[in-house]
């Protein structure tokens, strides 16, 4: 069974403050689960969530010189 990350570990992994992780979890913006009342995170879920948050590059608009 894989080890779940704590709020502090997830915050360090994402390089944000723990309060940001709590806010995202409260708003259901990051995948998490409660274990005995404590928030826990699966690294693979966090990685997938992070990948989904990446902005897609905008297609280059080539202006015609007419």
PDBQT receptor file of N, H, CA, C and O in Angstrom, charges set to zero:
ATOM      1  N   UNK A   1       0.854  -1.185   0.000  1.00  0.00    +0.000 N 
ATOM      2  CA  UNK A   1       0.000   0.000   0.000  1.00  0.00    +0.000 C 
ATOM      3  C   UNK A   1       0.893   1.239   0.000  1.00  0.00    +0.000 C 
ATOM      4  O   UNK A   1       1.876   1.317   0.736  1.00  0.00    +0.000 OA
ATOM      5  N   UNK A   2       0.532   2.189  -0.831  1.00  0.00    +0.000 N 
ATOM      6  H   UNK A   2      -0.267   2.126  -1.429  1.00  0.00    +0.000 HD
ATOM      7  CA  UNK A   2       1.366   3.384  -0.936  1.00  0.00    +0.000 C 
ATOM      8  C   UNK A   2       1.191   4.303   0.266  1.00  0.00    +0.000 C 
ATOM      9  O   UNK A   2       0.143   4.314   0.911  1.00  0.00    +0.000 OA
ATOM     10  N   UNK A   3       2.218   5.060   0.551  1.00  0.00    +0.000 N 
ATOM     11  H   UNK A   3       3.069   5.051   0.027  1.00  0.00    +0.000 HD
ATOM     12  CA  UNK A   3       2.211   5.997   1.667  1.00  0.00    +0.000 C 
ATOM     13  C   UNK A   3       1.512   7.279   1.228  1.00  0.00    +0.000 C 
ATOM     14  O   UNK A   3       1.783   7.803   0.147  1.00  0.00    +0.000 OA
ATOM     15  N   UNK A   4       0.622   7.776   2.061  1.00  0.00    +0.000 N 
ATOM     16  H   UNK A   4       0.402   7.351   2.939  1.00  0.00    +0.000 HD
ATOM     17  CA  UNK A   4      -0.077   9.019   1.771  1.00  0.00    +0.000 C 
ATOM     18  C   UNK A   4       0.719  10.201   2.298  1.00  0.00    +0.000 C 
ATOM     19  O   UNK A   4       1.412  10.095   3.310  1.00  0.00    +0.000 OA
ATOM     20  N   UNK A   5       0.614  11.334   1.602  1.00  0.00    +0.000 N 
ATOM     21  H   UNK A   5       0.052  11.421   0.780  1.00  0.00    +0.000 HD
ATOM     22  CA  UNK A   5       1.313  12.557   2.003  1.00  0.00    +0.000 C 
ATOM     23  C   UNK A   5       0.457  13.359   2.976  1.00  0.00    +0.000 C 
ATOM     24  O   UNK A   5      -0.770  13.373   2.877  1.00  0.00    +0.000 OA
ATOM     25  N   UNK A   6       1.116  14.023   3.911  1.00  0.00    +0.000 N 
ATOM     26  H   UNK A   6       2.113  14.012   3.991  1.00  0.00    +0.000 HD
ATOM     27  CA  UNK A   6       0.435  14.937   4.818  1.00  0.00    +0.000 C 
ATOM     28  C   UNK A   6       0.276  16.289   4.136  1.00  0.00    +0.000 C 
ATOM     29  O   UNK A   6       0.791  16.504   3.039  1.00  0.00    +0.000 OA
ATOM     30  N   UNK A   7      -0.431  17.188   4.784  1.00  0.00    +0.000 N 
ATOM     31  H   UNK A   7      -0.849  17.013   5.675  1.00  0.00    +0.000 HD
ATOM     32  CA  UNK A   7      -0.576  18.548   4.261  1.00  0.00    +0.000 C 
ATOM     33  C   UNK A   7       0.798  19.194   4.119  1.00  0.00    +0.000 C 
ATOM     34  O   UNK A   7       1.094  19.812   3.097  1.00  0.00    +0.000 OA
ATOM     35  N   UNK A   8       1.631  19.052   5.138  1.00  0.00    +0.000 N 
ATOM     36  H   UNK A   8       1.391  18.549   5.968  1.00  0.00    +0.000 HD
ATOM     37  CA  UNK A   8       2.955  19.672   5.115  1.00  0.00    +0.000 C 
ATOM     38  C   UNK A   8       3.828  19.087   4.007  1.00  0.00    +0.000 C 
ATOM     39  O   UNK A   8       4.552  19.825   3.338  1.00  0.00    +0.000 OA
ATOM     40  N   UNK A   9       3.769  17.787   3.809  1.00  0.00    +0.000 N 
ATOM     41  H   UNK A   9       3.182  17.187   4.352  1.00  0.00    +0.000 HD
ATOM     42  CA  UNK A   9       4.554  17.150   2.747  1.00  0.00    +0.000 C 
ATOM     43  C   UNK A   9       4.053  17.571   1.363  1.00  0.00    +0.000 C 
ATOM     44  O   UNK A   9       4.844  17.802   0.449  1.00  0.00    +0.000 OA
ATOM     45  N   UNK A  10       2.744  17.664   1.228  1.00  0.00    +0.000 N 
ATOM     46  H   UNK A  10       2.102  17.476   1.970  1.00  0.00    +0.000 HD
ATOM     47  CA  UNK A  10       2.172  18.085  -0.053  1.00  0.00    +0.000 C 
ATOM     48  C   UNK A  10       2.541  19.536  -0.343  1.00  0.00    +0.000 C 
ATOM     49  O   UNK A  10       2.869  19.881  -1.478  1.00  0.00    +0.000 OA
ATOM     50  N   UNK A  11       2.488  20.384   0.682  1.00  0.00    +0.000 N 
ATOM     51  H   UNK A  11       2.222  20.104   1.604  1.00  0.00    +0.000 HD
ATOM     52  CA  UNK A  11       2.867  21.785   0.518  1.00  0.00    +0.000 C 
ATOM     53  C   UNK A  11       4.333  21.896   0.093  1.00  0.00    +0.000 C 
ATOM     54  O   UNK A  11       4.662  22.677  -0.800  1.00  0.00    +0.000 OA
ATOM     55  N   UNK A  12       5.202  21.129   0.719  1.00  0.00    +0.000 N 
ATOM     56  H   UNK A  12       4.935  20.494   1.445  1.00  0.00    +0.000 HD
ATOM     57  CA  UNK A  12       6.625  21.156   0.357  1.00  0.00    +0.000 C 
ATOM     58  C   UNK A  12       6.816  20.642  -1.070  1.00  0.00    +0.000 C 
ATOM     59  O   UNK A  12       7.612  21.195  -1.829  1.00  0.00    +0.000 OA
ATOM     60  N   UNK A  13       6.098  19.602  -1.430  1.00  0.00    +0.000 N 
ATOM     61  H   UNK A  13       5.451  19.153  -0.814  1.00  0.00    +0.000 HD
ATOM     62  CA  UNK A  13       6.194  19.028  -2.768  1.00  0.00    +0.000 C 
ATOM     63  C   UNK A  13       5.777  20.039  -3.834  1.00  0.00    +0.000 C 
ATOM     64  O   UNK A  13       6.417  20.142  -4.880  1.00  0.00    +0.000 OA
ATOM     65  N   UNK A  14       4.706  20.782  -3.566  1.00  0.00    +0.000 N 
ATOM     66  H   UNK A  14       4.186  20.698  -2.716  1.00  0.00    +0.000 HD
ATOM     67  CA  UNK A  14       4.199  21.764  -4.527  1.00  0.00    +0.000 C 
ATOM     68  C   UNK A  14       4.800  23.156  -4.335  1.00  0.00    +0.000 C 
ATOM     69  O   UNK A  14       4.514  24.073  -5.105  1.00  0.00    +0.000 OA
ATOM     70  N   UNK A  15       5.627  23.306  -3.315  1.00  0.00    +0.000 N 
ATOM     71  H   UNK A  15       5.860  22.561  -2.689  1.00  0.00    +0.000 HD
ATOM     72  CA  UNK A  15       6.299  24.569  -3.004  1.00  0.00    +0.000 C 
ATOM     73  C   UNK A  15       5.300  25.705  -2.759  1.00  0.00    +0.000 C 
ATOM     74  O   UNK A  15       5.422  26.804  -3.301  1.00  0.00    +0.000 OA
ATOM     75  N   UNK A  16       4.306  25.390  -1.916  1.00  0.00    +0.000 N 
ATOM     76  H   UNK A  16       4.207  24.498  -1.476  1.00  0.00    +0.000 HD
ATOM     77  CA  UNK A  16       3.328  26.382  -1.479  1.00  0.00    +0.000 C 
ATOM     78  C   UNK A  16       3.194  26.260   0.040  1.00  0.00    +0.000 C 
ATOM     79  O   UNK A  16       3.733  25.331   0.641  1.00  0.00    +0.000 OA
ATOM     80  N   UNK A  17       2.485  27.187   0.648  1.00  0.00    +0.000 N 
ATOM     81  H   UNK A  17       2.048  27.942   0.160  1.00  0.00    +0.000 HD
ATOM     82  CA  UNK A  17       2.272  27.148   2.093  1.00  0.00    +0.000 C 
ATOM     83  C   UNK A  17       1.212  26.096   2.442  1.00  0.00    +0.000 C 
ATOM     84  O   UNK A  17       0.309  25.834   1.647  1.00  0.00    +0.000 OA
ATOM     85  N   UNK A  18       1.322  25.503   3.619  1.00  0.00    +0.000 N 
ATOM     86  H   UNK A  18       2.054  25.716   4.265  1.00  0.00    +0.000 HD
ATOM     87  CA  UNK A  18       0.285  24.550   4.048  1.00  0.00    +0.000 C 
ATOM     88  C   UNK A  18      -1.111  25.171   4.038  1.00  0.00    +0.000 C 
ATOM     89  O   UNK A  18      -2.091  24.484   3.746  1.00  0.00    +0.000 OA
ATOM     90  N   UNK A  19      -1.209  26.455   4.351  1.00  0.00    +0.000 N 
ATOM     91  H   UNK A  19      -0.413  27.012   4.588  1.00  0.00    +0.000 HD
ATOM     92  CA  UNK A  19      -2.527  27.106   4.340  1.00  0.00    +0.000 C 
ATOM     93  C   UNK A  19      -3.132  27.092   2.938  1.00  0.00    +0.000 C 
ATOM     94  O   UNK A  19      -4.353  27.039   2.793  1.00  0.00    +0.000 OA
ATOM     95  N   UNK A  20      -2.301  27.140   1.919  1.00  0.00    +0.000 N 
ATOM     96  H   UNK A  20      -1.309  27.184   2.036  1.00  0.00    +0.000 HD
ATOM     97  CA  UNK A  20      -2.790  27.065   0.537  1.00  0.00    +0.000 C 
ATOM     98  C   UNK A  20      -3.373  25.685   0.268  1.00  0.00    +0.000 C 
ATOM     99  O   UNK A  20      -4.414  25.563  -0.379  1.00  0.00    +0.000 OA
ATOM    100  N   UNK A  21      -2.711  24.652   0.758  1.00  0.00    +0.000 N 
ATOM    101  H   UNK A  21      -1.866  24.750   1.284  1.00  0.00    +0.000 HD
ATOM    102  CA  UNK A  21      -3.217  23.286   0.588  1.00  0.00    +0.000 C 
ATOM    103  C   UNK A  21      -4.569  23.137   1.279  1.00  0.00    +0.000 C 
ATOM    104  O   UNK A  21      -5.494  22.554   0.714  1.00  0.00    +0.000 OA
ATOM    105  N   UNK A  22      -4.688  23.663   2.501  1.00  0.00    +0.000 N 
ATOM    106  H   UNK A  22      -3.936  24.136   2.960  1.00  0.00    +0.000 HD
ATOM    107  CA  UNK A  22      -5.970  23.606   3.213  1.00  0.00    +0.000 C 
ATOM    108  C   UNK A  22      -7.064  24.332   2.423  1.00  0.00    +0.000 C 
ATOM    109  O   UNK A  22      -8.187  23.839   2.321  1.00  0.00    +0.000 OA
ATOM    110  N   UNK A  23      -6.741  25.494   1.868  1.00  0.00    +0.000 N 
ATOM    111  H   UNK A  23      -5.828  25.895   1.951  1.00  0.00    +0.000 HD
ATOM    112  CA  UNK A  23      -7.719  26.257   1.087  1.00  0.00    +0.000 C 
ATOM    113  C   UNK A  23      -8.149  25.473  -0.140  1.00  0.00    +0.000 C 
ATOM    114  O   UNK A  23      -9.343  25.358  -0.416  1.00  0.00    +0.000 OA
ATOM    115  N   UNK A  24      -7.185  24.933  -0.881  1.00  0.00    +0.000 N 
ATOM    116  H   UNK A  24      -6.215  25.027  -0.657  1.00  0.00    +0.000 HD
ATOM    117  CA  UNK A  24      -7.511  24.155  -2.080  1.00  0.00    +0.000 C 
ATOM    118  C   UNK A  24      -8.366  22.942  -1.721  1.00  0.00    +0.000 C 
ATOM    119  O   UNK A  24      -9.312  22.616  -2.439  1.00  0.00    +0.000 OA
ATOM    120  N   UNK A  25      -8.044  22.282  -0.630  1.00  0.00    +0.000 N 
ATOM    121  H   UNK A  25      -7.276  22.546  -0.047  1.00  0.00    +0.000 HD
ATOM    122  CA  UNK A  25      -8.818  21.106  -0.210  1.00  0.00    +0.000 C 
ATOM    123  C   UNK A  25     -10.236  21.519   0.183  1.00  0.00    +0.000 C 
ATOM    124  O   UNK A  25     -11.203  20.858  -0.196  1.00  0.00    +0.000 OA
ATOM    125  N   UNK A  26     -10.361  22.602   0.934  1.00  0.00    +0.000 N 
ATOM    126  H   UNK A  26      -9.575  23.139   1.242  1.00  0.00    +0.000 HD
ATOM    127  CA  UNK A  26     -11.675  23.099   1.359  1.00  0.00    +0.000 C 
ATOM    128  C   UNK A  26     -12.543  23.419   0.146  1.00  0.00    +0.000 C 
ATOM    129  O   UNK A  26     -13.749  23.174   0.154  1.00  0.00    +0.000 OA
ATOM    130  N   UNK A  27     -11.920  23.967  -0.895  1.00  0.00    +0.000 N 
ATOM    131  H   UNK A  27     -10.940  24.166  -0.901  1.00  0.00    +0.000 HD
ATOM    132  CA  UNK A  27     -12.645  24.336  -2.120  1.00  0.00    +0.000 C 
ATOM    133  C   UNK A  27     -12.748  23.175  -3.113  1.00  0.00    +0.000 C 
ATOM    134  O   UNK A  27     -13.248  23.351  -4.224  1.00  0.00    +0.000 OA
ATOM    135  N   UNK A  28     -12.282  22.009  -2.721  1.00  0.00    +0.000 N 
ATOM    136  H   UNK A  28     -11.876  21.866  -1.819  1.00  0.00    +0.000 HD
ATOM    137  CA  UNK A  28     -12.266  20.815  -3.585  1.00  0.00    +0.000 C 
ATOM    138  C   UNK A  28     -11.486  21.062  -4.868  1.00  0.00    +0.000 C 
ATOM    139  O   UNK A  28     -11.856  20.568  -5.933  1.00  0.00    +0.000 OA
ATOM    140  N   UNK A  29     -10.416  21.821  -4.763  1.00  0.00    +0.000 N 
ATOM    141  H   UNK A  29     -10.115  22.223  -3.898  1.00  0.00    +0.000 HD
ATOM    142  CA  UNK A  29      -9.599  22.121  -5.929  1.00  0.00    +0.000 C 
ATOM    143  C   UNK A  29      -8.434  21.152  -6.088  1.00  0.00    +0.000 C 
ATOM    144  O   UNK A  29      -7.815  21.106  -7.150  1.00  0.00    +0.000 OA
ATOM    145  N   UNK A  30      -8.128  20.383  -5.059  1.00  0.00    +0.000 N 
ATOM    146  H   UNK A  30      -8.631  20.420  -4.196  1.00  0.00    +0.000 HD
ATOM    147  CA  UNK A  30      -7.039  19.410  -5.120  1.00  0.00    +0.000 C 
ATOM    148  C   UNK A  30      -7.589  18.089  -4.577  1.00  0.00    +0.000 C 
ATOM    149  O   UNK A  30      -8.329  18.081  -3.594  1.00  0.00    +0.000 OA
ATOM    150  N   UNK A  31      -7.229  16.977  -5.215  1.00  0.00    +0.000 N 
ATOM    151  H   UNK A  31      -6.628  16.983  -6.014  1.00  0.00    +0.000 HD
ATOM    152  CA  UNK A  31      -7.748  15.692  -4.733  1.00  0.00    +0.000 C 
ATOM    153  C   UNK A  31      -7.139  15.316  -3.384  1.00  0.00    +0.000 C 
ATOM    154  O   UNK A  31      -5.921  15.347  -3.211  1.00  0.00    +0.000 OA
ATOM    155  N   UNK A  32      -7.995  14.964  -2.439  1.00  0.00    +0.000 N 
ATOM    156  H   UNK A  32      -8.985  14.938  -2.580  1.00  0.00    +0.000 HD
ATOM    157  CA  UNK A  32      -7.514  14.571  -1.111  1.00  0.00    +0.000 C 
ATOM    158  C   UNK A  32      -8.526  13.630  -0.482  1.00  0.00    +0.000 C 
ATOM    159  O   UNK A  32      -9.617  13.415  -1.012  1.00  0.00    +0.000 OA
ATOM    160  N   UNK A  33      -8.147  13.082   0.642  1.00  0.00    +0.000 N 
ATOM    161  H   UNK A  33      -7.261  13.256   1.072  1.00  0.00    +0.000 HD
ATOM    162  CA  UNK A  33      -9.052  12.239   1.404  1.00  0.00    +0.000 C 
ATOM    163  C   UNK A  33      -8.803  12.480   2.879  1.00  0.00    +0.000 C 
ATOM    164  O   UNK A  33      -7.707  12.864   3.286  1.00  0.00    +0.000 OA
ATOM    165  N   UNK A  34      -9.821  12.253   3.659  1.00  0.00    +0.000 N 
ATOM    166  H   UNK A  34     -10.712  11.941   3.328  1.00  0.00    +0.000 HD
ATOM    167  CA  UNK A  34      -9.682  12.398   5.104  1.00  0.00    +0.000 C 
ATOM    168  C   UNK A  34      -9.464  11.031   5.714  1.00  0.00    +0.000 C 
ATOM    169  O   UNK A  34     -10.189  10.078   5.429  1.00  0.00    +0.000 OA
ATOM    170  N   UNK A  35      -8.456  10.957   6.554  1.00  0.00    +0.000 N 
ATOM    171  H   UNK A  35      -7.867  11.731   6.785  1.00  0.00    +0.000 HD
ATOM    172  CA  UNK A  35      -8.147   9.727   7.284  1.00  0.00    +0.000 C 
ATOM    173  C   UNK A  35      -8.165  10.099   8.759  1.00  0.00    +0.000 C 
ATOM    174  O   UNK A  35      -7.293  10.826   9.236  1.00  0.00    +0.000 OA
ATOM    175  N   UNK A  36      -9.151   9.604   9.470  1.00  0.00    +0.000 N 
ATOM    176  H   UNK A  36      -9.859   9.013   9.083  1.00  0.00    +0.000 HD
ATOM    177  CA  UNK A  36      -9.321   9.936  10.903  1.00  0.00    +0.000 C 
ATOM    178  C   UNK A  36      -9.352  11.444  11.116  1.00  0.00    +0.000 C 
ATOM    179  O   UNK A  36      -8.803  11.947  12.097  1.00  0.00    +0.000 OA
ATOM    180  N   UNK A  37      -9.989  12.161  10.209  1.00  0.00    +0.000 N 
ATOM    181  H   UNK A  37     -10.435  11.752   9.412  1.00  0.00    +0.000 HD
ATOM    182  CA  UNK A  37     -10.134  13.607  10.334  1.00  0.00    +0.000 C 
ATOM    183  C   UNK A  37      -8.970  14.419   9.793  1.00  0.00    +0.000 C 
ATOM    184  O   UNK A  37      -9.042  15.648   9.769  1.00  0.00    +0.000 OA
ATOM    185  N   UNK A  38      -7.897  13.765   9.356  1.00  0.00    +0.000 N 
ATOM    186  H   UNK A  38      -7.838  12.767   9.375  1.00  0.00    +0.000 HD
ATOM    187  CA  UNK A  38      -6.727  14.473   8.832  1.00  0.00    +0.000 C 
ATOM    188  C   UNK A  38      -6.693  14.349   7.307  1.00  0.00    +0.000 C 
ATOM    189  O   UNK A  38      -6.997  13.290   6.757  1.00  0.00    +0.000 OA
ATOM    190  N   UNK A  39      -6.322  15.431   6.634  1.00  0.00    +0.000 N 
ATOM    191  H   UNK A  39      -6.075  16.291   7.081  1.00  0.00    +0.000 HD
ATOM    192  CA  UNK A  39      -6.218  15.399   5.184  1.00  0.00    +0.000 C 
ATOM    193  C   UNK A  39      -4.981  14.614   4.768  1.00  0.00    +0.000 C 
ATOM    194  O   UNK A  39      -3.909  14.764   5.353  1.00  0.00    +0.000 OA
ATOM    195  N   UNK A  40      -5.147  13.775   3.749  1.00  0.00    +0.000 N 
ATOM    196  H   UNK A  40      -6.018  13.654   3.274  1.00  0.00    +0.000 HD
ATOM    197  CA  UNK A  40      -4.043  13.018   3.188  1.00  0.00    +0.000 C 
ATOM    198  C   UNK A  40      -4.150  13.067   1.663  1.00  0.00    +0.000 C 
ATOM    199  O   UNK A  40      -5.236  13.233   1.107  1.00  0.00    +0.000 OA
ATOM    200  N   UNK A  41      -3.002  12.920   1.002  1.00  0.00    +0.000 N 
ATOM    201  H   UNK A  41      -2.120  12.786   1.454  1.00  0.00    +0.000 HD
ATOM    202  CA  UNK A  41      -2.923  13.072  -0.441  1.00  0.00    +0.000 C 
ATOM    203  C   UNK A  41      -2.124  11.931  -1.044  1.00  0.00    +0.000 C 
ATOM    204  O   UNK A  41      -1.075  11.549  -0.526  1.00  0.00    +0.000 OA
ATOM    205  N   UNK A  42      -2.632  11.387  -2.150  1.00  0.00    +0.000 N 
ATOM    206  H   UNK A  42      -3.484  11.697  -2.571  1.00  0.00    +0.000 HD
ATOM    207  CA  UNK A  42      -1.891  10.386  -2.908  1.00  0.00    +0.000 C 
ATOM    208  C   UNK A  42      -1.017  11.134  -3.903  1.00  0.00    +0.000 C 
ATOM    209  O   UNK A  42      -1.508  11.975  -4.656  1.00  0.00    +0.000 OA
ATOM    210  N   UNK A  43       0.285  10.829  -3.908  1.00  0.00    +0.000 N 
ATOM    211  H   UNK A  43       0.685  10.147  -3.296  1.00  0.00    +0.000 HD
ATOM    212  CA  UNK A  43       1.204  11.558  -4.793  1.00  0.00    +0.000 C 
ATOM    213  C   UNK A  43       0.771  11.444  -6.255  1.00  0.00    +0.000 C 
ATOM    214  O   UNK A  43       0.855  12.424  -6.994  1.00  0.00    +0.000 OA
ATOM    215  N   UNK A  44       0.315  10.279  -6.681  1.00  0.00    +0.000 N 
ATOM    216  H   UNK A  44       0.247   9.483  -6.080  1.00  0.00    +0.000 HD
ATOM    217  CA  UNK A  44      -0.080  10.125  -8.081  1.00  0.00    +0.000 C 
ATOM    218  C   UNK A  44      -1.312  10.980  -8.405  1.00  0.00    +0.000 C 
ATOM    219  O   UNK A  44      -1.428  11.485  -9.521  1.00  0.00    +0.000 OA
ATOM    220  N   UNK A  45      -2.227  11.150  -7.453  1.00  0.00    +0.000 N 
ATOM    221  H   UNK A  45      -2.133  10.739  -6.546  1.00  0.00    +0.000 HD
ATOM    222  CA  UNK A  45      -3.381  12.031  -7.668  1.00  0.00    +0.000 C 
ATOM    223  C   UNK A  45      -2.943  13.486  -7.752  1.00  0.00    +0.000 C 
ATOM    224  O   UNK A  45      -3.446  14.248  -8.577  1.00  0.00    +0.000 OA
ATOM    225  N   UNK A  46      -2.003  13.864  -6.896  1.00  0.00    +0.000 N 
ATOM    226  H   UNK A  46      -1.594  13.245  -6.226  1.00  0.00    +0.000 HD
ATOM    227  CA  UNK A  46      -1.480  15.242  -6.911  1.00  0.00    +0.000 C 
ATOM    228  C   UNK A  46      -0.758  15.501  -8.230  1.00  0.00    +0.000 C 
ATOM    229  O   UNK A  46      -0.924  16.565  -8.826  1.00  0.00    +0.000 OA
ATOM    230  N   UNK A  47       0.041  14.539  -8.691  1.00  0.00    +0.000 N 
ATOM    231  H   UNK A  47       0.175  13.674  -8.207  1.00  0.00    +0.000 HD
ATOM    232  CA  UNK A  47       0.744  14.696  -9.965  1.00  0.00    +0.000 C 
ATOM    233  C   UNK A  47      -0.232  14.843 -11.129  1.00  0.00    +0.000 C 
ATOM    234  O   UNK A  47      -0.035  15.692 -11.999  1.00  0.00    +0.000 OA
ATOM    235  N   UNK A  48      -1.276  14.028 -11.152  1.00  0.00    +0.000 N 
ATOM    236  H   UNK A  48      -1.436  13.339 -10.445  1.00  0.00    +0.000 HD
ATOM    237  CA  UNK A  48      -2.284  14.108 -12.216  1.00  0.00    +0.000 C 
ATOM    238  C   UNK A  48      -3.012  15.447 -12.153  1.00  0.00    +0.000 C 
ATOM    239  O   UNK A  48      -3.255  16.073 -13.184  1.00  0.00    +0.000 OA
ATOM    240  N   UNK A  49      -3.360  15.887 -10.938  1.00  0.00    +0.000 N 
ATOM    241  H   UNK A  49      -3.162  15.379 -10.101  1.00  0.00    +0.000 HD
ATOM    242  CA  UNK A  49      -4.026  17.175 -10.755  1.00  0.00    +0.000 C 
ATOM    243  C   UNK A  49      -3.125  18.306 -11.244  1.00  0.00    +0.000 C 
ATOM    244  O   UNK A  49      -3.581  19.226 -11.922  1.00  0.00    +0.000 OA
ATOM    245  N   UNK A  50      -1.838  18.228 -10.892  1.00  0.00    +0.000 N 
ATOM    246  H   UNK A  50      -1.467  17.481 -10.341  1.00  0.00    +0.000 HD
ATOM    247  CA  UNK A  50      -0.886  19.257 -11.296  1.00  0.00    +0.000 C 
ATOM    248  C   UNK A  50      -0.758  19.306 -12.812  1.00  0.00    +0.000 C 
ATOM    249  O   UNK A  50      -0.714  20.385 -13.402  1.00  0.00    +0.000 OA
ATOM    250  N   UNK A  51      -0.700  18.152 -13.433  1.00  0.00    +0.000 N 
ATOM    251  H   UNK A  51      -0.736  17.275 -12.954  1.00  0.00    +0.000 HD
ATOM    252  CA  UNK A  51      -0.616  18.088 -14.895  1.00  0.00    +0.000 C 
ATOM    253  C   UNK A  51      -1.852  18.712 -15.538  1.00  0.00    +0.000 C 
ATOM    254  O   UNK A  51      -1.738  19.403 -16.550  1.00  0.00    +0.000 OA
ATOM    255  N   UNK A  52      -3.011  18.481 -14.970  1.00  0.00    +0.000 N 
ATOM    256  H   UNK A  52      -3.104  17.919 -14.147  1.00  0.00    +0.000 HD
ATOM    257  CA  UNK A  52      -4.260  19.040 -15.503  1.00  0.00    +0.000 C 
ATOM    258  C   UNK A  52      -4.312  20.561 -15.340  1.00  0.00    +0.000 C 
ATOM    259  O   UNK A  52      -5.017  21.246 -16.081  1.00  0.00    +0.000 OA
ATOM    260  N   UNK A  53      -3.559  21.084 -14.365  1.00  0.00    +0.000 N 
ATOM    261  H   UNK A  53      -2.986  20.528 -13.763  1.00  0.00    +0.000 HD
ATOM    262  CA  UNK A  53      -3.555  22.530 -14.128  1.00  0.00    +0.000 C 
ATOM    263  C   UNK A  53      -2.647  23.275 -15.101  1.00  0.00    +0.000 C 
ATOM    264  O   UNK A  53      -2.755  24.494 -15.237  1.00  0.00    +0.000 OA
ATOM    265  N   UNK A  54      -1.757  22.557 -15.775  1.00  0.00    +0.000 N 
ATOM    266  H   UNK A  54      -1.670  21.567 -15.664  1.00  0.00    +0.000 HD
ATOM    267  CA  UNK A  54      -0.810  23.198 -16.688  1.00  0.00    +0.000 C 
ATOM    268  C   UNK A  54      -1.573  23.875 -17.820  1.00  0.00    +0.000 C 
ATOM    269  O   UNK A  54      -2.490  23.310 -18.416  1.00  0.00    +0.000 OA
ATOM    270  N   UNK A  55      -1.167  25.076 -18.082  1.00  0.00    +0.000 N 
ATOM    271  H   UNK A  55      -0.422  25.534 -17.598  1.00  0.00    +0.000 HD
ATOM    272  CA  UNK A  55      -1.818  25.811 -19.170  1.00  0.00    +0.000 C 
ATOM    273  C   UNK A  55      -1.315  25.289 -20.501  1.00  0.00    +0.000 C 
ATOM    274  O   UNK A  55      -0.130  25.009 -20.679  1.00  0.00    +0.000 OA
ATOM    275  N   UNK A  56      -2.240  25.168 -21.418  1.00  0.00    +0.000 N 
ATOM    276  H   UNK A  56      -3.203  25.396 -21.273  1.00  0.00    +0.000 HD
ATOM    277  CA  UNK A  56      -1.886  24.725 -22.761  1.00  0.00    +0.000 C 
ATOM    278  C   UNK A  56      -1.314  25.912 -23.529  1.00  0.00    +0.000 C 
ATOM    279  O   UNK A  56      -1.825  27.026 -23.411  1.00  0.00    +0.000 OA
ATOM    280  N   UNK A  57      -0.265  25.692 -24.312  1.00  0.00    +0.000 N 
ATOM    281  H   UNK A  57       0.151  24.787 -24.409  1.00  0.00    +0.000 HD
ATOM    282  CA  UNK A  57       0.299  26.808 -25.077  1.00  0.00    +0.000 C 
ATOM    283  C   UNK A  57      -0.707  27.335 -26.093  1.00  0.00    +0.000 C 
ATOM    284  O   UNK A  57      -1.425  26.573 -26.741  1.00  0.00    +0.000 OA
ATOM    285  N   UNK A  58      -0.737  28.629 -26.211  1.00  0.00    +0.000 N 
ATOM    286  H   UNK A  58      -0.154  29.248 -25.685  1.00  0.00    +0.000 HD
ATOM    287  CA  UNK A  58      -1.622  29.255 -27.189  1.00  0.00    +0.000 C 
ATOM    288  C   UNK A  58      -1.030  29.071 -28.579  1.00  0.00    +0.000 C 
ATOM    289  O   UNK A  58       0.183  29.187 -28.748  1.00  0.00    +0.000 OA
ATOM    290  N   UNK A  59      -1.858  28.789 -29.573  1.00  0.00    +0.000 N 
ATOM    291  H   UNK A  59      -2.844  28.695 -29.435  1.00  0.00    +0.000 HD
ATOM    292  CA  UNK A  59      -1.321  28.665 -30.925  1.00  0.00    +0.000 C 
ATOM    293  C   UNK A  59      -0.822  30.029 -31.402  1.00  0.00    +0.000 C 
ATOM    294  O   UNK A  59      -1.421  31.066 -31.115  1.00  0.00    +0.000 OA
ATOM    295  N   UNK A  60       0.266  30.000 -32.119  1.00  0.00    +0.000 N 
ATOM    296  H   UNK A  60       0.753  29.158 -32.352  1.00  0.00    +0.000 HD
ATOM    297  CA  UNK A  60       0.828  31.250 -32.623  1.00  0.00    +0.000 C 
ATOM    298  C   UNK A  60      -0.090  31.816 -33.696  1.00  0.00    +0.000 C 
ATOM    299  O   UNK A  60      -0.524  31.103 -34.601  1.00  0.00    +0.000 OA
ATOM    300  N   UNK A  61      -0.372  33.080 -33.583  1.00  0.00    +0.000 N 
ATOM    301  H   UNK A  61      -0.019  33.659 -32.848  1.00  0.00    +0.000 HD
ATOM    302  CA  UNK A  61      -1.208  33.756 -34.583  1.00  0.00    +0.000 C 
ATOM    303  C   UNK A  61      -0.276  34.486 -35.520  1.00  0.00    +0.000 C 
ATOM    304  O   UNK A  61       0.479  35.370 -35.116  1.00  0.00    +0.000 OA
ATOM    305  N   UNK A  62      -0.342  34.101 -36.768  1.00  0.00    +0.000 N 
ATOM    306  H   UNK A  62      -0.956  33.382 -37.097  1.00  0.00    +0.000 HD
ATOM    307  CA  UNK A  62       0.535  34.702 -37.768  1.00  0.00    +0.000 C 
ATOM    308  C   UNK A  62      -0.290  35.720 -38.542  1.00  0.00    +0.000 C 
ATOM    309  O   UNK A  62      -1.237  35.381 -39.252  1.00  0.00    +0.000 OA
ATOM    310  N   UNK A  63       0.096  36.962 -38.381  1.00  0.00    +0.000 N 
ATOM    311  H   UNK A  63       0.864  37.237 -37.804  1.00  0.00    +0.000 HD
ATOM    312  CA  UNK A  63      -0.606  38.036 -39.082  1.00  0.00    +0.000 C 
ATOM    313  C   UNK A  63      -0.078  38.126 -40.506  1.00  0.00    +0.000 C 
ATOM    314  O   UNK A  63       1.131  38.116 -40.739  1.00  0.00    +0.000 OA
ATOM    315  N   UNK A  64      -0.982  38.212 -41.429  1.00  0.00    +0.000 N 
ATOM    316  H   UNK A  64      -1.964  38.220 -41.240  1.00  0.00    +0.000 HD
ATOM    317  CA  UNK A  64      -0.547  38.350 -42.830  1.00  0.00    +0.000 C 
ATOM    318  C   UNK A  64      -0.097  39.776 -43.065  1.00  0.00    +0.000 C 
ATOM    319  O   UNK A  64      -0.651  40.717 -42.497  1.00  0.00    +0.000 OA
ATOM    320  N   UNK A  65       0.878  39.924 -43.877  1.00  0.00    +0.000 N 
ATOM    321  H   UNK A  65       1.328  39.159 -44.339  1.00  0.00    +0.000 HD
ATOM    322  CA  UNK A  65       1.467  41.256 -44.146  1.00  0.00    +0.000 C 
ATOM    323  C   UNK A  65       0.859  41.849 -45.410  1.00  0.00    +0.000 C 
ATOM    324  O   UNK A  65       1.559  42.480 -46.202  1.00  0.00    +0.000 OA
ATOM    325  N   UNK A  66      -0.413  41.654 -45.595  1.00  0.00    +0.000 N 
ATOM    326  H   UNK A  66      -0.982  41.142 -44.951  1.00  0.00    +0.000 HD
ATOM    327  CA  UNK A  66      -1.066  42.176 -46.804  1.00  0.00    +0.000 C 
ATOM    328  C   UNK A  66      -1.411  43.615 -46.659  1.00  0.00    +0.000 C 
ATOM    329  O   UNK A  66      -1.965  44.213 -47.581  1.00  0.00    +0.000 OA
TER     330      UNK A  66
